[in-house]
Structure formats: C-alpha cells, structure tokens
Amino acid sequence: MASHAAESPADPGPHPWFIVANASRARAFRRRIGNTGYDAVREWDSPDARTSSAALGEDRPGRLFAAAGATQRSGIDPEDADATPKGQAQRDFLHQLADDLTAAIRGGAVSALFLAAPAPVLHRLRDLLPQELRPAIRGEHAADITQHPTADVFHRLEALRRGEA
C-alpha cells in the first residue's frame, strides 16, 4: 500500500481533513484559506484491494444444488467476505488508513474529520478509530465519490462542511 503526503499552501496549523475514501484508495483534503476549493494533502492507495480475488489466489466459489434431483445450481459466497484475499487486503487498507488518521489527530496535525465513503467503508472506518477520537468526526457522507470529477468532489465536500450532505 502506498501512502503519499503533500504540503498544502494553506496556513500552517491543525485544520479539518476531508477524507474521500473507498475500500482501496483514499485522499485527504484541506480547505484552501482565502480561496475556493480544496488541496490534497495525503493519499492512500492499495492496488491489492482492487485486484480480483482470483488474481490474489482465491479459487472460484463452490457450487450447490438446491435439492436432491435439482438441475439448477448456484454459487456459494464465502460466509465471511473478510476471509477472502481481497477482503483481507481491504481490511488491511482500512486499518492503515484509520491508524494514520489516529496519528494525525493525536499529533495535532488535524483538528477534525469529515468522511465521505460508501456506507460499509464509512461504518468500518468509524469503528476503527479509537472511541475517544470519534467526536473528531464532524460530518459523514455515505457515497463513493473517489472517481468523481474534481469539481463534483469539491461541491460535495462543501456541502458536507456546511452540514448539507
């Protein structure tokens, strides 16, 4: 997993971070001071979490007949999606993201968090943050906007910041 930090032209000091994430990539933004828009300050990426399970070494799911003598059969999904190689890669990615956000909050680099992620990722990320740091989450938006055009991402972050998301 790659993690990149970049300096923002915004004023120094703790500012809220706006996290746009899914199960395999995330970006942290800070609102520009004196200008409209946001600057990316950190990126996380886990290509393994986007790779197909077969490419990570998982066999095809088994097949099951509905009843004796039946001619139709259906695939069996694993009981625990986290047990698959792809599920483990996604879980590891979210743990790393939560650990980095925890360190940023505790280190004083971040004053608050606004999270935009698909609902399952949002819930898992919130649960991975230590209980005492959860009040730092000031807003949440349950949607995957990681692949949206920049203008749309900024528009949604503004709505989230104002509490309209």
Buried (B, 14 or more C-beta within 10 A) or exposed (E): BEEEEEEBEBEEEEBBBBBBBBBBBBBBBBBBEEEEEBBBBBBBBBEBBBBEBEEBEBEEEEEEEEEEEEEEEEEEEEEEBEEBBBBBBBBBBBEBBBEBBBEBBEEEBBBBBBBBBBEBBBEBBBEBBEEEBEEBBBBBBBBBBBEBEEEEBBEBBBBBBEEEB
